[in-house]
Amino acid sequence: MLIGREKEIKELNELYHSEDAELIALYGRRRVGKTYLIDEVFRDRLNFRHEGLSPIDSEKENVKAHLMKDQLTHFFRSLTMQGYKGKKTPESWLEAFYMLEDLLVEKYKDNERIVVFLDEMQWLDTPKAKFMTGFEAFWNGWACHRKNLMVIVCGSSSSWILTNIINNHGGLYGRVTFEIKLKPFTLRECEQFLTSKEICLFSTPSWLYKTLYKQICSMLPWQQPLLS
């Protein structure tokens, strides 16, 4: 169940019902609820989704050389799990996005709204992978001309999303149709969340109340704790 986020829910639903191709950039700090928001708003309406592989092992020398290959293999797995019939793993991001185009054309009708969700997109952009070349070709050469297509790109690295997508000065310049910066809960939303979990602050021991209060304030950089 979604708590709060009324503004974002309204915006996303309005974009879904628009009659234009939409490229939406969603970003914000980790664990703020970006993926959960999309999953809940488009619960039965996501036609293709993919999440980049975490680069947690990327500093290991024997792993680093295979970063691009692993990401492409993982992307191909998402394609096949969601209906793609091809057997050959792509060797480049250009080829990978061609495969995504083929999947969407084959599986869905032109008058059907299609939602593509690419999560943790910054992890796909590995060194020398030319990921942005592939994505720009996908959007500029095909997706932006499909009025029934809605592409949502998401990432926990705000700087990457801002630099490479929203403020892109290359092929994606001015292409983003809407951007959402998801912020931490307000105090009212925190109260709604705790209530939904049946946590009553007014009957909570004072030490636990102070701990919860400080944790809430830590998520809100402009809010300084009044309790010590």
LINGI-V637998 format. One record per pair of residues at least 12 apart in sequence whose C-alpha atoms are under 6 Angstrom apart, sorted by the first residue. I is the first residue (numbers start at 1). J is the second residue. Records with the same first field share a line. If there is no record, write none. Layout:
BEGIN
I=J + J
END
This chain:
BEGIN
4=189
20=147
21=144 + 146 + 147 + 148 + 149 + 150
22=150 + 177
23=151 + 176 + 177
24=152 + 178 + 179
25=153 + 154 + 179
26=154 + 179 + 180 + 181
27=154 + 155 + 156 + 158 + 181
28=156 + 158 + 181 + 182
29=156
30=156
32=184
46=115
47=114 + 115
48=116
49=116 + 117 + 118
50=118
51=118 + 119 + 120
52=120 + 121 + 123 + 124
68=129
84=103
93=131 + 134
94=134
97=138
113=148
114=149 + 150
115=150 + 151
116=151
117=152
118=153
119=154
120=154 + 155
121=155
136=171
END
